[in-house]
Amino acid sequence: MQSYDLAAGTLREMNAALQAQAGTTNETAWEILNPQGRHAIAVGLDAPLDVTVNGPTGYYCAGMNKHATVRISGNAGPGVAENMMSGTVIVDGDASQYAGATGRGGLLVIRGNASSRCGISMKGIDIVVGGNIGHMSAFMGQKGNLVVCGDAGDALGDSLYEARLFVRGTVKSLGADCVEKEMRPEHLAALETLLEAARMDADPASFRRYGSARRLYNFDIDNAGEY
Amino acid sequence: MCGIVGLFLKDPTLETRLGALMADMLVQMSERGPDSAGFAVYGAPGGSVRMTLRSESPAADFPLLDQALSQAIGAPVALTTRDTHAVLTLPAEALDAARAALPGLRPGLSVMSFGDAIEIYKEVGLPRDVASRFGLAAMTGTHGVGHTRMATESAVTTMGAHPFSTGPDQCLVHNGSLSNHNALRRDLVREGLAFETDNDSEVAAAYLTARMAEGANLGQALETGLTDLDGFYTFVVGTRDGFGVLRDPIACKPAVLAETDRYVAFGSEYRALAGLPGIEAAKVWEPEPATVYFWSR
């Protein structure tokens, strides 16, 4: 395993080294030591690397990830795995605001809790949270799945497009145009696959599904007087 | 953007290290606020009252100020200067007379804080420079809050830097911006509060002072603030024996709390806390929106 100690080197040098790994490299395992909450660790990776960040991270860890697996052994700051394209990001602790924001693909696993705006504007990413999520999560979510093994905060799925939301615990409130939907066999199957991929021990049948009522898709002429 | 740090010690053996720990925390928040920095340090109350003063021309204002003030108020006054700031120590019953006499003796002075325990220091410049000008690393005390400022709502000046103190032993630091501060300031002026700046955060400080003057404790004052203060905020507030945290309901402005048997610490980001002793084993969490947290001894 290759190791990079952020207490001894610079963030820029570390990211450049990781980004320089071609898809053909056979030295894929990396370990980042002493992250100490620094920002933008292991961002913009585009090779199938296996990176473990040993400790808590600051803003935007593993942002724009493509192909790589990034594991954070600790808590993650705001915007972890933002705009992820593919690959896997695993947070062993809690994640701060807007985890997985605008993500287009890949899998984000948060073993602890995620705070507000988890999966905001998600566009195809799958997010599995072991604990609870904060308010305004999946706001304007367009595509992908958000799975929450604990509870969801206020205004879940506000102005949702076609992202699918699965919550096992309670939902404090649903956002505008977000409704509970029937859990059909294909949803149970998809949920089972996601829970398995995330290595979460939870029964798919214990979740409820939420989605868009699609009432905000078109202009309603009866509201013309409101403008 | 701004940076906030706070440290409330439970273990008295850490009190000699308060300033050193806070200085490191403050420097870690430099990118969040390179315009100016400031901090409040609470020492052990010792029966007398402290006033922290600030001068544009310390070489002219501070020499012999203790003697002049002592003569004017008929009470003993001790003076310690630190760069552009000075701390006067005097008997509690002489405080009102001292506040009345100072403008006549040295018209250029600003009062940064007064109380049994609080001292406030703030200046324009990088956090590292501000901390070293005042010798923060050598200061001792029971708790403190610090702020690094990136100005959005008012000018980059010493008086526009945080913390703001509007009542005895009270101070507030703020990350965010308030949208109803002008209306609130007018109300508070009618209630008898005085303002030094056009800054929105000073209004939040004065609002809490006014509520506490009516008998509310810090927790109750923060609770009513949720209704009356409109805008974005993460506040950290210091009082003589305590330390409180409040985030607005939207909670865009970042906040991390850490607690061990020895301390409670606040940082805008985890990296402000990364150097604290035993942080690896601390309980670390994000304060909930619209929820009042406070600790007191």
Contacts between the chains, C-beta under 8 A, distances in Angstrom:
chain1	res1	chain2	res2	distance
A	36	B	270	7.9
A	36	B	271	5.8
A	36	B	274	4.0
A	37	B	269	5.9
A	37	B	270	3.6
A	37	B	271	3.3
A	37	B	272	7.8
A	37	B	273	7.6
A	37	B	274	5.2
A	38	B	271	6.4
A	56	B	270	5.0
A	56	B	274	7.5
A	56	B	284	7.5
A	58	B	269	5.6
A	58	B	270	6.4
A	58	B	271	5.6
A	59	B	269	7.6
A	75	B	270	6.8
A	75	B	284	6.2
A	77	B	254	7.7
A	77	B	269	6.4
A	77	B	270	6.2
A	78	B	254	6.1
A	94	B	285	7.2
A	94	B	286	7.2
A	96	B	254	6.9
A	96	B	256	8.0
A	96	B	286	6.1
A	97	B	251	7.7
A	97	B	252	7.5
A	97	B	254	7.2
A	115	B	251	7.9
A	115	B	286	5.1
A	116	B	251	5.8
A	116	B	289	7.0
A	134	B	251	7.8
A	134	B	289	7.6
A	135	B	251	7.7
A	135	B	289	6.7
